[in-house]
């Protein structure tokens, strides 16, 4: 693997189309930070277990989402894409590289069309008759089953 010494280039590579490039860039950034190439961010123990990636609507790959969470000082980060668990493995691999704890889940968008709630604003600020349902803490051994299930309903 080539080592990139430019932080901006490495940060851009966190959104590369190739997974190994993304994780390699993250590894290089973490090493550069550890060896003082740029100031480390103080980890303050905060948690954000509701992070979207490009598997939803965010412009960030799961690796870049972890880097951004790490640079924000989070102790734990959780991937929570809409109707998809596809980024969970990369997210967890990236968290290990960054020395963070990670969780994975999915945010389901549920339609209440043809029900008594079809004209009600439930918990979605932008839509009537739809709701978000969050499923947190999906264990690694169940991600495959969840992916199959989501493929049937989404």
Secondary structure in CASP SS format (residue, H / E / C, confidence):
PFRMAT SS
TARGET T0000
AUTHOR 0000-0000-0000
METHOD secondary structure of the structure
MODEL  1
X C 1.00
X C 1.00
X C 1.00
X C 1.00
X C 1.00
X C 1.00
X H 1.00
X H 1.00
X H 1.00
X H 1.00
X H 1.00
X H 1.00
X H 1.00
X C 1.00
X C 1.00
X C 1.00
X C 1.00
X C 1.00
X H 1.00
X H 1.00
X H 1.00
X H 1.00
X H 1.00
X H 1.00
X H 1.00
X H 1.00
X H 1.00
X H 1.00
X H 1.00
X H 1.00
X H 1.00
X H 1.00
X H 1.00
X H 1.00
X C 1.00
X C 1.00
X C 1.00
X C 1.00
X C 1.00
X C 1.00
X C 1.00
X C 1.00
X C 1.00
X C 1.00
X C 1.00
X E 1.00
X E 1.00
X E 1.00
X E 1.00
X E 1.00
X E 1.00
X C 1.00
X C 1.00
X C 1.00
X C 1.00
X C 1.00
X C 1.00
X C 1.00
X C 1.00
X C 1.00
X C 1.00
X H 1.00
X H 1.00
X H 1.00
X H 1.00
X H 1.00
X H 1.00
X H 1.00
X H 1.00
X H 1.00
X H 1.00
X C 1.00
X C 1.00
X E 1.00
X E 1.00
X E 1.00
X E 1.00
X E 1.00
X E 1.00
X E 1.00
X E 1.00
X E 1.00
X C 1.00
X C 1.00
X C 1.00
X C 1.00
X C 1.00
X H 1.00
X H 1.00
X H 1.00
X H 1.00
X H 1.00
X H 1.00
X H 1.00
X H 1.00
X H 1.00
X H 1.00
X H 1.00
X C 1.00
X C 1.00
X E 1.00
X E 1.00
X E 1.00
X E 1.00
X E 1.00
X E 1.00
X E 1.00
X E 1.00
X E 1.00
X E 1.00
X E 1.00
X C 1.00
X C 1.00
X C 1.00
X C 1.00
X C 1.00
X C 1.00
X C 1.00
X C 1.00
X C 1.00
X C 1.00
X C 1.00
X C 1.00
X C 1.00
X C 1.00
X C 1.00
X C 1.00
X C 1.00
X C 1.00
X E 1.00
X E 1.00
X E 1.00
X E 1.00
X E 1.00
X E 1.00
X C 1.00
X C 1.00
X C 1.00
X C 1.00
X H 1.00
X H 1.00
X H 1.00
X H 1.00
X H 1.00
X H 1.00
X H 1.00
X H 1.00
X H 1.00
X H 1.00
X H 1.00
X H 1.00
X H 1.00
X H 1.00
X C 1.00
END
